[in-house]
Amino acid sequence: MSDHVYKKVEIVGSSKDSIEDAIDTALAKASKSIKNMDWFEVKETRGHITDGKVGHYQVVLKVGFRLE
């Protein structure tokens, strides 16, 4: 990892199924337009409530990618 320079961007993923699926969905979509993604960190976890149950999970991620 020596001599690498990274940039961080914030993205938000959501899923009806799980927090993990929200993360996977966000990273899969971001990988279509961001090259050299190397790591992520979960900054926030929240959700939407529908009829007293979880309607959607929402996860805010910081994604680090290596600059060319």
N, C-alpha and C positions, 0 to 999 in steps of 0.2 A: 504494500500500500504506500510505499515511499514515493514522494514527489507527485502525488495525485492531488488535484484540486476538485472540490465538489461544490455543487449548488443544491439548495434545498427548495422544494416547492410544497405547498400545502394542497391536499386533495381531500375530498369527502366521499366516502362510499356508503351505500345503503343496501339493505337486504331485508326481506321478509323472514328469512330463515335463521340467520345467526350473525354474531359479530364477526366470526371468521370468514363467513361468506361475503360480508360487507368489505372486509379487507381484501380478499381475493378478487372481488369484482372491481374495486378501485384500482388495484395494481395492474390487473389485466387490461383495463381500459387505458390507463396512463402509459403502459408499455407500448401502446400503438403509436404514441407521439413523442415519448421521451426516451432517448437512447441512453445506454450505460447506467441504468438504475442499479444501485448497489445495496441500498438499505432503506428501512423505513422505521419510524417510531410512531406509536399511537399517542396522540395528544389529548383527544377527548373521545368519550363514548357516551352516546345518548340514544334516545329512541322516541318513537311516536306511539301514542296509546290510542287504541281503537276498542271501544266497548270493554274497557277494563283489562285489555290484553295488549301485548306487544304487537303493534301494527308493522313497524319497521325498526330495525336497528340502524344506527347511523354512527360512523366512525370517522374522526378527523385524523388524517395521517400527514406526517412530514416525510417526504421522499427525498433521499439524497441520490444525486446522479453525478457521475464523473465527467468533468469537462474535457473535451478533446483538445 
